[in-house]
Amino acid sequence: MIGMQHDLLKSIIYEQHEVIRRSEIIPRNISLAPGINHVLTGLRRAGKSTILHDHVLQLVKGGTHWNRIIYINFEDERLAEMTVTDLNDILAVQSEMSDQRGYFFFDEIQNIPGWEKFARRMADRHEQVQITGSNAKMLSREIQTTLGGRYLEKQIWPYSFEEYLTATRTPHGEEQLLETIAHGRITADCLSYLEYGGFPESLHYPSRRDYISGVYQKILLGDIVARNNLRNSNAVSILVKKISETVMREVSYSKLYGSLKAVGISVSKDTIIDYVNYLLEAYLLFKVYNYFASFSEKESTPKYYFSDNGLLNLFLYEKKSALLENAVGIWLHQHYGELVYYLKSASTGIDIDFFIPSEHTVIQVCTQLNDQSAEREISSLIKAKDTMPELERFMIVVSDGIPSRLPDHPEIELIPIDYFLLKGLTWQIH
């Protein structure tokens, strides 16, 4: 029996070698530090496996023999009955394949309960190990304690806009941003990015929406419903739809409870809290809190954003403003993590989309600055300027144009979305 298991593992490893050899690698702004073990987490199909493939190819290019590459995808149905005790067979198989130390790549290893103890033992043996997973529970406090700081965590997102332009072979340096025709192509790609997001493989599909819908169903049914043994998948699906309708504004569990009840979905408020946590753990969503709120209010009334615009757009119809703000939220969360907030205060009338304390910056997002929206967006920025002396920068991200300042309020910058997604807060308007 053990010999058959070894033969199966070898077969899976050799098959994976062929998959990696055929991989089309698009350069990303992500690299794995040599000699360091990593745990790559993030949204399903964000490109974690491809990053491992690239690392393997770099090792082989540097002279490492393929027989030292032990790459196992734990979503392979042939490993469905594998347990944590079976993981020891991997070490035996590696020693049979090569008399030199191996390089280990474990894709979606969270499918094996107790994997973290094996991973720690591997690190204690000074093995080279790279791990991926698509659930935030992989790095719960308990698991981090077990790993004991022996792995460096990296969260992997779908393509940034810069990576998206690299993948579509669209030149996007400062020269292209300033040249009319080249900038026109960047703008066209930006519209596509806002609508379909940055899942790397989606670029190869004639119907990108169908591909994204398939990814969503896998996240919903596999990473959320099946993994958490939920019986009411319809309730979870409706909850995601209701959350998509709240993008751009804060929402409480009570409001979500009421929204589901209004369409005939009867679940408790505690169940809704659990469901939302499952959505967050699967990296489908992330939260932004009100900086002005108390701790309890922060937890109860956050804003939710989707981790990819393509996923959000599955639920929207003619909601360009939501897609615009979601894209800005993604960029900020990628760069500043949980240290991004929104501002809302009934006493001062301040209502601002994003606040980045470390940069002393506030940001409004608005598709077009017409008379009605201008008064709303600008007045909140002016109120913030008058009441928060620590603020140094005031921005409005808009859907198009070139970077400029408001004539009547030169402290307020207008930054088009394509410039913002490429350069973020580094743009300086002189």
Rosetta blueprint (number, residue, H / E / L):
1 M L
2 I H
3 G H
4 M H
5 Q H
6 H H
7 D H
8 L H
9 L H
10 K H
11 S H
12 I H
13 I H
14 Y H
15 E H
16 Q H
17 H H
18 E H
19 V H
20 I H
21 R H
22 R L
23 S L
24 E L
25 I L
26 I L
27 P L
28 R L
29 N L
30 I L
31 S L
32 L L
33 A L
34 P L
35 G L
36 I L
37 N L
38 H E
39 V E
40 L E
41 T E
42 G E
43 L L
44 R L
45 R L
46 A L
47 G L
48 K H
49 S H
50 T H
51 I H
52 L H
53 H H
54 D H
55 H H
56 V H
57 L H
58 Q H
59 L H
60 V H
61 K H
62 G L
63 G L
64 T L
65 H L
66 W H
67 N H
68 R H
69 I E
70 I E
71 Y E
72 I E
73 N E
74 F L
75 E L
76 D L
77 E H
78 R H
79 L H
80 A L
81 E L
82 M L
83 T L
84 V H
85 T H
86 D H
87 L H
88 N H
89 D H
90 I H
91 L H
92 A H
93 V H
94 Q H
95 S H
96 E H
97 M H
98 S L
99 D L
100 Q L
101 R L
102 G L
103 Y E
104 F E
105 F E
106 F E
107 D E
108 E L
109 I H
110 Q H
111 N H
112 I L
113 P L
114 G L
115 W H
116 E H
117 K H
118 F H
119 A H
120 R H
121 R H
122 M H
123 A H
124 D H
125 R L
126 H L
127 E L
128 Q E
129 V E
130 Q E
131 I E
132 T E
133 G E
134 S L
135 N L
136 A H
137 K H
138 M H
139 L H
140 S L
141 R H
142 E H
143 I H
144 Q H
145 T H
146 T H
147 L H
148 G L
149 G L
150 R L
151 Y L
152 L E
153 E E
154 K E
155 Q E
156 I E
157 W L
158 P L
159 Y L
160 S L
161 F H
162 E H
163 E H
164 Y H
165 L H
166 T H
167 A H
168 T L
169 R L
170 T L
171 P L
172 H L
173 G L
174 E H
175 E H
176 Q H
177 L H
178 L H
179 E L
180 T H
181 I H
182 A H
183 H H
184 G H
185 R H
186 I H
187 T H
188 A H
189 D H
190 C H
191 L H
192 S H
193 Y H
194 L H
195 E H
196 Y H
197 G L
198 G L
199 F L
200 P H
201 E H
202 S H
203 L H
204 H H
205 Y L
206 P L
207 S L
208 R H
209 R H
210 D H
211 Y H
212 I H
213 S H
214 G H
215 V H
216 Y H
217 Q H
218 K H
219 I H
220 L H
221 L H
222 G H
223 D H
224 I H
225 V H
226 A H
227 R L
228 N L
229 N L
230 L L
231 R L
232 N L
233 S H
234 N H
235 A H
236 V H
237 S H
238 I H
239 L H
240 V H
241 K H
242 K H
243 I H
244 S H
245 E L
246 T L
247 V L
248 M L
249 R L
250 E L
251 V L
252 S L
253 Y H
254 S H
255 K H
256 L H
257 Y H
258 G H
259 S H
260 L H
261 K H
262 A H
263 V L
264 G L
265 I L
266 S L
267 V L
268 S L
269 K H
270 D H
271 T H
272 I H
273 I H
274 D H
275 Y H
276 V H
277 N H
278 Y H
279 L H
280 L H
281 E H
282 A L
283 Y L
284 L L
285 L E
286 F E
287 K E
288 V E
289 Y E
290 N E
291 Y L
292 F L
293 A L
294 S L
295 F H
296 S H
297 E H
298 K H
299 E H
300 S H
301 T L
302 P L
303 K E
304 Y E
305 Y E
306 F E
307 S L
308 D L
309 N H
310 G H
311 L H
312 L H
313 N H
314 L L
315 F L
316 L L
317 Y L
318 E L
319 K L
320 K H
321 S H
322 A H
323 L H
324 L H
325 E H
326 N H
327 A H
328 V H
329 G H
330 I H
331 W H
332 L H
333 H H
334 Q H
335 H H
336 Y H
337 G L
338 E L
339 L L
340 V L
341 Y E
342 Y E
343 L E
344 K E
345 S L
346 A L
347 S L
348 T L
349 G L
350 I L
351 D E
352 I E
353 D E
354 F E
355 F E
356 I E
357 P H
358 S H
359 E H
360 H L
361 T E
362 V E
363 I E
364 Q E
365 V E
366 C L
367 T L
368 Q L
369 L L
370 N L
371 D H
372 Q H
373 S H
374 A H
375 E H
376 R H
377 E H
378 I H
379 S H
380 S H
381 L H
382 I H
383 K H
384 A H
385 K H
386 D H
387 T H
388 M L
389 P L
390 E L
391 L L
392 E L
393 R E
394 F E
395 M E
396 I E
397 V E
398 V E
399 S L
400 D L
401 G L
402 I L
403 P L
404 S E
405 R E
406 L L
407 P L
408 D L
409 H L
410 P L
411 E L
412 I E
413 E E
414 L E
415 I E
416 P E
417 I H
418 D H
419 Y H
420 F H
421 L H
422 L H
423 K H
424 G H
425 L H
426 T H
427 W L
428 Q L
429 I L
430 H L
